[in-house]
Amino acid sequence: MEYYKQSSSEVLKQTNTSEKGLTHSEAKERLEKYGYNELKQNKKSAGMAVIPRNLQRSNGHRTRNCSACTTSTW
């Protein structure tokens, strides 16, 4: 299923469709057979939740570096 490595005509043939797409009845049949084309998201790392964790990590490093500078004698 590495469609990106194949020509468009090969993919169309393998997926049993054409450049015109599916008819309404074909689309309905495939939806019933395969379900919706969607990805399940992991609740812990979905969307913007990842960004604050990354900022906290980088903030911790900056804080440590800054505190090291303030405690040293110039």
N, C-alpha and C positions, 0 to 999 in steps of 0.2 A: 504494500500500500504506500509506497514512496512515490506518490503522484508527481511530486516536484521534479523527479528525475525523468519523467516520461513526456512524450509529446501530447498536445491537447487532444489529438485524434485518438491516441491510445487510451487516455483517461476517459474520454466520452464513451468509447466502446466498452471499457471495463465497468463503468458505472451505469451502463445501459441507458444513456440519454443522448441528447443532441445539442448543438449550439443554440437551438431554440428553447431549450429547457424542458421542463416536465409539464404535462397537462395537469389540470386541476385534479383529476381522478388519480393520476400517477403519484402526485404529491401527497394526496390523502392516504393512498395505500402505503407509501413509504413512511409516512408519519406514524401510522398505526403499527407498522412492522418494526421500525428502528427508534421511534420516539423523537423528541425534540433534539435539535443540534445545540446542546448547551454543555458547559463545563460546570462541574460541581466545585464550589469554593470551600476552601478550608476556612472555618470561622475565625481561627486564631491569626492567620496571616492574610486575610482578605483586604484588598484595597489599600486604604490609607493607614491601616493599623501597623504596617511594617515601618513606615517612615518615623513615627515617634521613637520606636525602639532603636533605630539606627542613629537618630539624633542624640538619644540618651547615651549611647555608647561613645560617640565621638565627643560629646560634651564632657564625659568623664575623663577622657584622655586630655582634653584641653585644660580641664581644671587641675589635673595632676601636674601638667607641665607648668601652668601658671603658678601654682603654689610652690613648686620647686624654685622658680625664679625669685619669688618674693622672699623666700627664706635665706637665700644666699646673700653674701655680703659683696657689695660692689667695690 
